[in-house]
Amino acid sequence: MTFFQAIILAIVEGLTEFLPISSTGHLILIQRYLSITSSEFSKTFDIVIQLSAILAVVWIYRKTLFSQFGIWKQSMVAFIPTGIIGFLFYKLIRNVLLEEPIIIVYSLFIGGVILLVVDKLTKINRGQGRILNLPPNKLIFIGILQSISVIPGVSRSATAIIGGLSTGLSRSQAVEFSFFLAIPTMFAAAGFDLLKSGMSFSAQEYSVLLVGCFFSFISALIAVRFFIDYVQKNNFTSFAIYRIVLALVVLLTMKA
């Protein structure tokens, strides 16, 4: 992987990690179109720059995160299902699901349709719930939905938002909780992956990784602030349509 390719991937990761359009799906597809060979390093690169993007949320919400313990408690409870699924199916996810671009196409399309339907339903029944008021059973429900996102193309952000909307959260609260839930999810995923990979990379690869982390963090800062403002006045229909259109474009242009 070259530095230029790493920068492109990192920017895409930062811009898509918190939008309901699947950052992992975008990374895999772009790597395919840029003819980047799948390797242990490329898989680790994808996960580590996701972690770097999560740090943007920690920075933006630093006052809330360091003053409200309840946010951490709610996030950790909701994280449990994803943690269990990720641990049990780590090899399947890394060695099988991440190697099949067609899975991403179907996931993007189906996820787009579901997001469109949920968005329309919640427009009729606007949620007023608050994150700190969610009981354990609703938190676990959100976590179960998020665990589906181990399938590339589904989108961790989308499933967490859909889960939040389904449990009565307002759009802005559902989006913010998807941010908070990303913190334990990605820290656990990155830590476990680094432990398994052993970080046996060359000096060149470490340099590429650092560059990727920097650009991922900066672009994520931009994306998070945009998304926060966007959901105040808009629904998720445009993201749903984007997913569906992207899936069709990729299906038509994908090389065997």
Steps between C-alpha positions, in 0.01 A plus 500: 500500500641839399472821702262644241272197522513516881397868498207431266380209715543698822300796373222272381501321837479822697218637285292181504558346846215688669265530206252211451667385177763248619861612525626141482305441182645813343854406601476151352346624176755779456786259568360278228473785249850624590631145456630484857572138581325370810755411768538480875629856498215640288243341731675638809534839329123514448429429866765733644392801295145432617629529856670826407168631368333407831747726681336790318179427691692481827646843426174666394302356794783512752307716748196273492702180516708615796212647696218249449582148618155388391598533134782249550274261688230510232757452224668206669170319555401549135844384389465153658328322205750636245791406724378141529427462127830658398698272731322179397507565127830688465654255251183482289478879486868558419565209265166452324258793523765765434608312186163503323410834334164364384395480865558874524278565199207309647555652844508854365181446301298320768625734770399798290147369458468429874636844591250659261208312658608569859555866420148531361348323801685714753393811310143405586582408861769747603704369789563712807707254702834582662816288507535502878140381542533186288449182708739201464266302275486783244876548521554131431256523209705782347813294559351196329417707194849649499652151512351436154751754371779242523374423149688744269272755339234493769643804687554516874371855503182411310408205722566698819290791371218269391514336842486837673207620290316171561533541877353849498806724480478821300709519183768713664514275808516186284790646303687609813457158659638339184806722554538399865442131428775513238759571769501164686415315178796623298747504789418135565512409129832676443658370819397141431616518139838646593542230762426231243712648222798555728576830322786334311528769236790672327614855574340609171167348600508669840559832325205436269289415804589825678419709192169319466412566865566872463283550193227276638481708820484834317237392249293339778496830690347663192249219443376485860440873521319490166281207606408663831376810319338301220269289719363808672308589183504193277408132500706202379329456162795638301736249662259214429474599135879537477546145631256357248649690206856411602410132527356503147800688358746261661302199381508627143871593505641224718756282330475128553 
